[in-house]
């Protein structure tokens, strides 16, 4: 009050309120989506920090799904799309649905693995255990995988998807395998112009090949091997067990190159999902281009 009474016009004042919290949340996120989180708990309110190096405890039962909307907004506002952030709330029993305070965010933070079930000692003690190193490397690998998937997802979203049916469009059909009950026909030779056309289309679209292979053998790896052997370029391979599952991958308006007859069940499901079908007719790939 004394300061405000005597302050000159135009002088700015920063008023702060100390937030005391026994718990703080360490949230690791990738592309604005929470990946890993836990509570860091101080021994008591007088402790300088809740960090494990200061005797803090950790509780890994953090509701990541609840805080997800805020984390996404936080990443967008700061421009830091991958990082580890520390959040606190004023309440003694934090309500994570309420917007928190952010203490810090680091794009190159480390990550702590979850201790064994029933662990009741300070987290620093877990770091001395024999199993800590393996648990640490495991969660680091999972984090790396999540970042790779985020990069692929961003790349995919930058271009419009083009779905291309494999059977009868990229590959001719050979005889069915009698030993596999209900098996789809085997892949025959690649159709004329398919390799060159897909190579050209990849400059404009995110090319997603799809095929219905049922439950016959190791369908994905066998199909992938065939594509590599034929020099077929693509961005994603989708192997479906049932034709109707294809609708889960498309959005209304998606472009789909499909066989006029061989893929009738599949194309019917895609049409119901609102896809724009480009029938593969006698004109072949030249007509599509």
C-alpha positions, 0 to 999 in steps of 0.5 A: 500500500505504501509503494502504491501510494507514493509511486510516480505515474507510469512506474510499473510494479510486478506483484507476486504471490508465492505458491507452495505445493507439496506436489509438482507434475513432471510431464514429458510430451511429444508433439503436444501429446503427453507421453509420460508423467508422474508426481514429484512429492516433497518430503515436507513443505520446507524442502527446497525441491521435490527432485529425487536428488533432494529426497523427493518421492514419485507417484506414477499414477498421473492422469495424463489423459486429463491434462492432455488438452492443456499440454497441447495448448501449452506446446502451441503457445510456447512453440516447444513441441517436444519437452519435459515440463514441471507444473504445479497447482495452488491447491493442496490436493491438485485438480489437474483439470484446472490450468496449472503454473509452469515452473520450467520446460526443457526441450532436452529433458531427461526421463525417469522410469517407473519403479517396481510395484510396491516401491516405497523408498525415495526415488533416489534409492531406486536409481541405485538398484540393479534394474534401474538401468534397464528400465531407464533404457526401455522408457528412453527407447519408447520416447524415441519411438514416439518422436519418430512416429510424431515426425512421420505423422507430421510428414503425412499431414503435410500432403494429401493422402492417396489410397491405392488398392494393391490387388488388381491395381499394382499387382496382378493376381495369381492362383490362391494357395490351397493350403490356406483356407480362405486365403486371398489370391497370391500376388502375381507380377506387378502391372505395367506402369505401376512402379513408374506411376507411384514414383511420380505420384509420391511427389504429390501425395502421401501414397498409402497402399492397402490390401485385404489379406485375411488371416493368411500367414505373415501377410504384412511381411510377405506383401512388403517383401513383394513390393520391395522385390518389384521396386514399388515405392510407397509411403505406407502399407495397410494390410486389412483382415476384412474389407470393411476395416478400410473405412477406418483409415479414410476421411470424407473426400479421400482419393482412392484408386481401386480395382473396378471388380477385384476390390468390390467389397473394399471399394463399397466400404470406402464409398460408404466412408465418403471416399472419392473412388478412381476406378482402375479400368482398361486404360491402366495407370496412363488413364489415372495419371 
